[in-house]
């Protein structure tokens, strides 16, 4: 099941897919800019060789359905997708616990 399932569900429950995607892409862009600012500042200060930068996330994407209660009750615009991994936030499957982890 691909992200199209999540997109269709968003629309079927009254979410605004275009607004959701704009928000998601803006969030990713903002995160990218700010991580870049932190790394650039560390380099400009000349402390790169003495600094460890760790980037991680706390969980996978919010699930479409959390148990029997729909997570959509809280947001019509949850568009997270764990790729081929099963599960997401609030679950102990790979989709919920595999997260980005980068060290520089």
N, CA and C atoms as a LAMMPS dump frame, in Angstrom:
ITEM: TIMESTEP
0
ITEM: NUMBER OF ATOMS
312
ITEM: BOX BOUNDS ff ff ff
-5.0000000000000000e+02 5.0000000000000000e+02
-5.0000000000000000e+02 5.0000000000000000e+02
-5.0000000000000000e+02 5.0000000000000000e+02
ITEM: ATOMS id mol type element x y z
1 1 1 N 0.853 -1.174 0
2 1 2 C 0 0 0
3 1 3 C 0.9 1.238 0
4 2 1 N 0.709 2.119 -0.927
5 2 2 C 1.542 3.299 -1.053
6 2 3 C 0.919 4.525 -0.423
7 3 1 N 1.571 5.665 -0.567
8 3 2 C 1.047 6.898 0.018
9 3 3 C -0.283 7.32 -0.587
10 4 1 N -0.61 6.804 -1.775
11 4 2 C -1.883 7.157 -2.395
12 4 3 C -3.055 6.778 -1.497
13 5 1 N -2.918 5.668 -0.748
14 5 2 C -3.965 5.258 0.194
15 5 3 C -4.188 6.363 1.232
16 6 1 N -3.098 6.893 1.761
17 6 2 C -3.19 7.957 2.762
18 6 3 C -3.809 9.203 2.153
19 7 1 N -3.419 9.524 0.925
20 7 2 C -3.973 10.701 0.257
21 7 3 C -5.477 10.553 0.059
22 8 1 N -5.905 9.371 -0.411
23 8 2 C -7.336 9.13 -0.643
24 8 3 C -8.117 9.221 0.655
25 9 1 N -7.552 8.669 1.729
26 9 2 C -8.258 8.727 3.01
27 9 3 C -8.379 10.157 3.496
28 10 1 N -7.343 10.943 3.334
29 10 2 C -7.378 12.354 3.727
30 10 3 C -8.55 13.055 3.05
31 11 1 N -8.673 12.851 1.758
32 11 2 C -9.749 13.483 0.992
33 11 3 C -11.11 12.94 1.412
34 12 1 N -11.208 11.623 1.638
35 12 2 C -12.503 11.01 1.957
36 12 3 C -13.064 11.468 3.294
37 13 1 N -12.212 11.906 4.208
38 13 2 C -12.711 12.369 5.516
39 13 3 C -12.757 13.892 5.605
40 14 1 N -12.573 14.548 4.446
41 14 2 C -12.748 16.003 4.416
42 14 3 C -11.469 16.802 4.571
43 15 1 N -10.32 16.142 4.565
44 15 2 C -9.06 16.869 4.644
45 15 3 C -8.756 17.56 3.329
46 16 1 N -7.933 18.573 3.376
47 16 2 C -7.526 19.315 2.187
48 16 3 C -6.144 18.826 1.784
49 17 1 N -6.08 17.934 0.8
50 17 2 C -4.826 17.319 0.399
51 17 3 C -3.81 18.347 -0.074
52 18 1 N -4.246 19.333 -0.85
53 18 2 C -3.316 20.357 -1.332
54 18 3 C -2.711 21.143 -0.167
55 19 1 N -3.563 21.542 0.773
56 19 2 C -3.06 22.292 1.939
57 19 3 C -2.132 21.419 2.781
58 20 1 N -2.492 20.144 2.917
59 20 2 C -1.665 19.228 3.701
60 20 3 C -0.29 19.05 3.071
61 21 1 N -0.255 18.868 1.761
62 21 2 C 1.028 18.697 1.076
63 21 3 C 1.865 19.97 1.145
64 22 1 N 1.219 21.131 1.003
65 22 2 C 1.961 22.395 1.134
66 22 3 C 2.59 22.498 2.52
67 23 1 N 1.817 22.147 3.556
68 23 2 C 2.337 22.211 4.924
69 23 3 C 3.481 21.228 5.123
70 24 1 N 3.306 19.994 4.643
71 24 2 C 4.345 18.969 4.77
72 24 3 C 5.63 19.419 4.076
73 25 1 N 5.516 19.865 2.831
74 25 2 C 6.703 20.283 2.084
75 25 3 C 7.35 21.511 2.717
76 26 1 N 6.544 22.415 3.248
77 26 2 C 7.095 23.585 3.939
78 26 3 C 7.85 23.158 5.195
79 27 1 N 7.312 22.185 5.926
80 27 2 C 7.979 21.686 7.128
81 27 3 C 9.321 21.039 6.789
82 28 1 N 9.34 20.215 5.736
83 28 2 C 10.586 19.552 5.325
84 28 3 C 11.605 20.594 4.878
85 29 1 N 11.166 21.562 4.096
86 29 2 C 12.055 22.629 3.616
87 29 3 C 12.631 23.428 4.784
88 30 1 N 11.759 23.787 5.742
89 30 2 C 12.198 24.547 6.907
90 30 3 C 13.202 23.759 7.74
91 31 1 N 12.939 22.475 7.931
92 31 2 C 13.867 21.621 8.671
93 31 3 C 15.222 21.575 7.978
94 32 1 N 15.209 21.387 6.662
95 32 2 C 16.441 21.336 5.885
96 32 3 C 17.231 22.64 6.015
97 33 1 N 16.556 23.77 5.891
98 33 2 C 17.241 25.066 6.022
99 33 3 C 17.88 25.229 7.392
100 34 1 N 17.143 24.87 8.439
101 34 2 C 17.648 25.09 9.789
102 34 3 C 18.749 24.123 10.185
103 35 1 N 18.686 22.878 9.734
104 35 2 C 19.819 21.964 9.97
105 35 3 C 21.051 22.514 9.25
106 36 1 N 20.86 23.002 8.043
107 36 2 C 21.963 23.613 7.311
108 36 3 C 22.55 24.807 8.043
109 37 1 N 21.689 25.619 8.635
110 37 2 C 22.174 26.792 9.399
111 37 3 C 23.031 26.357 10.589
112 38 1 N 22.581 25.329 11.293
113 38 2 C 23.34 24.834 12.442
114 38 3 C 24.708 24.318 11.986
115 39 1 N 24.716 23.489 10.936
116 39 2 C 25.985 22.935 10.45
117 39 3 C 26.907 24.033 9.925
118 40 1 N 26.349 25.005 9.207
119 40 2 C 27.168 26.117 8.704
120 40 3 C 27.762 26.929 9.85
121 41 1 N 26.978 27.164 10.895
122 41 2 C 27.47 27.931 12.043
123 41 3 C 28.598 27.191 12.746
124 42 1 N 28.448 25.892 12.913
125 42 2 C 29.519 25.092 13.522
126 42 3 C 30.786 25.199 12.684
127 43 1 N 30.65 25.128 11.366
128 43 2 C 31.81 25.257 10.477
129 43 3 C 32.422 26.655 10.57
130 44 1 N 31.57 27.696 10.561
131 44 2 C 32.056 29.08 10.632
132 44 3 C 32.782 29.357 11.946
133 45 1 N 32.346 28.735 13.023
134 45 2 C 32.999 28.909 14.323
135 45 3 C 34.303 28.123 14.425
136 46 1 N 34.561 27.284 13.428
137 46 2 C 35.792 26.496 13.418
138 46 3 C 35.811 25.37 14.434
139 47 1 N 34.647 24.892 14.824
140 47 2 C 34.594 23.836 15.849
141 47 3 C 34.118 22.502 15.281
142 48 1 N 34.12 22.382 13.968
143 48 2 C 33.622 21.154 13.346
144 48 3 C 34.354 19.917 13.862
145 49 1 N 35.661 20.002 14.022
146 49 2 C 36.439 18.842 14.457
147 49 3 C 36.197 18.474 15.916
148 50 1 N 35.567 19.366 16.666
149 50 2 C 35.292 19.102 18.082
150 50 3 C 33.802 19.058 18.398
151 51 1 N 32.976 18.959 17.366
152 51 2 C 31.519 18.948 17.564
153 51 3 C 30.924 17.675 16.989
154 52 1 N 30.044 17.088 17.743
155 52 2 C 29.285 15.937 17.258
156 52 3 C 27.845 16.406 17.107
157 53 1 N 27.327 16.274 15.905
158 53 2 C 25.944 16.662 15.635
159 53 3 C 25.151 15.381 15.371
160 54 1 N 24.059 15.205 16.106
161 54 2 C 23.217 14.025 15.96
162 54 3 C 21.839 14.481 15.499
163 55 1 N 21.343 13.863 14.443
164 55 2 C 19.994 14.136 13.933
165 55 3 C 19.2 12.842 14.006
166 56 1 N 18.033 12.913 14.633
167 56 2 C 17.18 11.732 14.735
168 56 3 C 15.728 12.18 14.812
169 57 1 N 14.829 11.223 14.81
170 57 2 C 13.405 11.482 14.945
171 57 3 C 12.892 10.623 16.089
172 58 1 N 11.726 10.949 16.611
173 58 2 C 11.235 10.212 17.771
174 58 3 C 10.322 9.042 17.435
175 59 1 N 9.79 8.975 16.22
176 59 2 C 8.911 7.867 15.846
177 59 3 C 8.582 7.959 14.365
178 60 1 N 7.923 6.928 13.87
179 60 2 C 7.493 6.921 12.481
180 60 3 C 6.268 7.793 12.276
181 61 1 N 5.648 7.713 11.094
182 61 2 C 4.497 8.555 10.796
183 61 3 C 3.283 8.191 11.626
184 62 1 N 2.419 9.169 11.828
185 62 2 C 1.17 8.917 12.543
186 62 3 C 0.335 7.93 11.745
187 63 1 N -0.27 6.976 12.428
188 63 2 C -1.049 5.961 11.71
189 63 3 C -2.381 6.509 11.217
190 64 1 N -2.898 5.873 10.184
191 64 2 C -4.234 6.21 9.71
192 64 3 C -5.252 5.772 10.744
193 65 1 N -5.057 4.59 11.299
194 65 2 C -5.966 4.078 12.321
195 65 3 C -5.136 3.587 13.5
196 66 1 N -5.445 4.095 14.681
197 66 2 C -4.758 3.673 15.901
198 66 3 C -5.704 2.736 16.643
199 67 1 N -5.474 1.445 16.521
200 67 2 C -6.394 0.481 17.126
201 67 3 C -7.755 0.6 16.474
202 68 1 N -8.789 0.709 17.267
203 68 2 C -10.139 0.837 16.712
204 68 3 C -10.541 2.297 16.565
205 69 1 N -9.791 3.184 17.182
206 69 2 C -10.126 4.602 17.123
207 69 3 C -9.3 5.259 16.03
208 70 1 N -9.945 5.969 15.165
209 70 2 C -9.246 6.598 14.056
210 70 3 C -8.391 7.757 14.552
211 71 1 N -7.117 7.747 14.181
212 71 2 C -6.233 8.864 14.509
213 71 3 C -6.69 10.108 13.773
214 72 1 N -7.489 9.926 12.734
215 72 2 C -7.98 11.062 11.96
216 72 3 C -8.925 11.94 12.769
217 73 1 N -9.408 11.457 13.895
218 73 2 C -10.219 12.289 14.769
219 73 3 C -9.444 13.544 15.144
220 74 1 N -8.129 13.415 15.243
221 74 2 C -7.292 14.511 15.695
222 74 3 C -6.736 15.352 14.557
223 75 1 N -6.674 14.802 13.369
224 75 2 C -6.143 15.55 12.237
225 75 3 C -6.629 14.954 10.928
226 76 1 N -7.231 15.773 10.109
227 76 2 C -7.65 15.323 8.786
228 76 3 C -6.48 15.288 7.816
229 77 1 N -5.34 15.785 8.217
230 77 2 C -4.241 15.982 7.276
231 77 3 C -2.965 15.227 7.613
232 78 1 N -3.086 14.058 8.235
233 78 2 C -1.907 13.239 8.51
234 78 3 C -1.51 12.517 7.232
235 79 1 N -0.341 12.836 6.717
236 79 2 C 0.064 12.267 5.438
237 79 3 C 1.324 11.421 5.548
238 80 1 N 1.732 11.066 6.751
239 80 2 C 2.93 10.265 6.92
240 80 3 C 2.855 8.922 6.223
241 81 1 N 4.007 8.417 5.846
242 81 2 C 4.072 7.161 5.112
243 81 3 C 5.375 6.463 5.487
244 82 1 N 5.292 5.214 5.9
245 82 2 C 6.479 4.464 6.331
246 82 3 C 7.062 3.594 5.216
247 83 1 N 6.685 3.873 3.991
248 83 2 C 7.217 3.086 2.881
249 83 3 C 6.744 1.646 2.964
250 84 1 N 7.66 0.742 2.812
251 84 2 C 7.304 -0.686 2.824
252 84 3 C 7.222 -1.256 4.239
253 85 1 N 7.5 -0.439 5.242
254 85 2 C 7.493 -0.916 6.62
255 85 3 C 6.081 -0.926 7.197
256 86 1 N 5.793 -1.887 8.035
257 86 2 C 4.492 -2.04 8.685
258 86 3 C 4.435 -1.156 9.927
259 87 1 N 3.299 -0.502 10.142
260 87 2 C 3.082 0.25 11.371
261 87 3 C 3.526 1.695 11.286
262 88 1 N 3.389 2.383 12.421
263 88 2 C 3.743 3.794 12.521
264 88 3 C 3.771 4.208 13.974
265 89 1 N 3.571 5.491 14.216
266 89 2 C 3.566 6.053 15.564
267 89 3 C 2.639 5.249 16.474
268 90 1 N 3.03 5.043 17.706
269 90 2 C 2.28 4.294 18.72
270 90 3 C 2.342 2.787 18.531
271 91 1 N 3.175 2.319 17.593
272 91 2 C 3.271 0.88 17.357
273 91 3 C 4.731 0.451 17.423
274 92 1 N 4.952 -0.796 17.784
275 92 2 C 6.316 -1.308 17.898
276 92 3 C 6.77 -2.04 16.636
277 93 1 N 6.033 -1.849 15.547
278 93 2 C 6.47 -2.407 14.271
279 93 3 C 7.539 -1.488 13.685
280 94 1 N 8.244 -1.982 12.667
281 94 2 C 9.347 -1.213 12.09
282 94 3 C 8.939 0.179 11.618
283 95 1 N 7.728 0.322 11.078
284 95 2 C 7.284 1.627 10.607
285 95 3 C 7.185 2.66 11.708
286 96 1 N 7.093 2.212 12.952
287 96 2 C 7.008 3.131 14.082
288 96 3 C 8.332 3.376 14.776
289 97 1 N 9.264 2.432 14.641
290 97 2 C 10.51 2.582 15.393
291 97 3 C 11.735 2.852 14.526
292 98 1 N 11.652 2.596 13.23
293 98 2 C 12.771 2.943 12.342
294 98 3 C 12.682 4.422 12.028
295 99 1 N 13.687 5.158 12.392
296 99 2 C 13.678 6.601 12.186
297 99 3 C 15.032 7.049 11.647
298 100 1 N 15.096 8.25 11.082
299 100 2 C 16.393 8.76 10.639
300 100 3 C 17.344 8.886 11.823
301 101 1 N 18.594 8.584 11.581
302 101 2 C 19.636 8.739 12.617
303 101 3 C 20.939 9.039 11.888
304 102 1 N 21.375 10.274 11.982
305 102 2 C 22.566 10.719 11.266
306 102 3 C 23.509 11.374 12.258
307 103 1 N 24.77 11.025 12.201
308 103 2 C 25.78 11.644 13.052
309 103 3 C 26.845 12.278 12.165
310 104 1 N 27.191 13.51 12.489
311 104 2 C 28.311 14.162 11.792
312 104 3 C 29.296 14.625 12.817
